[in-house]
Amino acid sequence: MLNLSTLDSVIIILWIVSLLSFGIWGSLTTKKETSLDYFLAFNSLPWLAVGGSLIATNISAEQFIGMSDSGYAVVFAIASDGLMAAVTL
């Protein structure tokens, strides 16, 4: 069983409260129009930022940790979907 000290418990509770407070504060202070504006950031982001975000999301820890084993087993074929996705995105 996991035994936490009082300090550990206080730090965890403060972390959760601070995250919730920041999220609530951010949701109350931002301009809200429609859900489309929310997901498109009010059309304020350039295409390079959006594309970079999509590629960074696609190349996650799963690529570096999980695909290393598969890459060893089937050589380069496992990386082809990631490379083609980068071109497509």
N, C-alpha and C positions, 0 to 999 in steps of 0.2 A: 504494500500500500504506500502511496505517496504521502510523505509527511512534510508539510510546508510550515515554515516558521511564521511568526506574526508579521515580520517585515516582508516576507514573500507575499503573503496574503494582501497586505496593504498596498504593495506595489502593483499587484495584479488588479485590484479594485480601482486604484487611481488610474491605471492605464485604460481600463474599460470605460470609466467615467469620462476621462479626457477625450477618448475617441468618440463616444456618444455626443459629448458637448460640442466637439468640433464639427461633427456631421450635422447636428441640429442647427448650429450657428450658420454653417455654410448653406444649408437648405433655406434658411429664413432670409439670408442677405442677398441671395442671387436673384437675378431677373428671371422670371418664369413666363414663358409665352405658351408654347405648345410642346408636346413630346418630340416633335420633329426638330424644333430648335434645340431642345436639350441634347439629343443624340448627335446633332450636327454642330454643336457648340456655336450656335447662332451664325453659322457660316463664316466664322472668324479664323479658322485654321487653314493654312495653305495645304495644297495637295501633298507636299513632301512630308509634312508632319503626320498627316493621316496615313499615308503609305508606310512611313517608318514605324508608326505605331502598330499597324497590321503585321508587318514583317517581324517586329520584335515580339509580338504576341505569339506568332507562329513558331518562332525559334525560342522556345522556352527551355527550362531546365530539363524537360523531357528529351529534348534533342541531344543535350550534352551528356546526360546520365543514362537514360533508357535506350537511346538509339546506338550507343557505343557497342553494346553487346550484339545487337542485331546487325550493325555494320560489320562487325567481325565475322559473323556467320554468313551473311549474304553479300559481302563486299560493298560495292558502291550503289547497288540497286535500292537500298533502303533510303538513301539520301535524295534520290531523284524526285520524290514528291515534294520535299522541302525546297529544293532548288527551283522546281517548276512553279511552286506556289509563290516564291519570291518574284519570279518573272511576271506571273499573272497578277499579283497584288500590285 
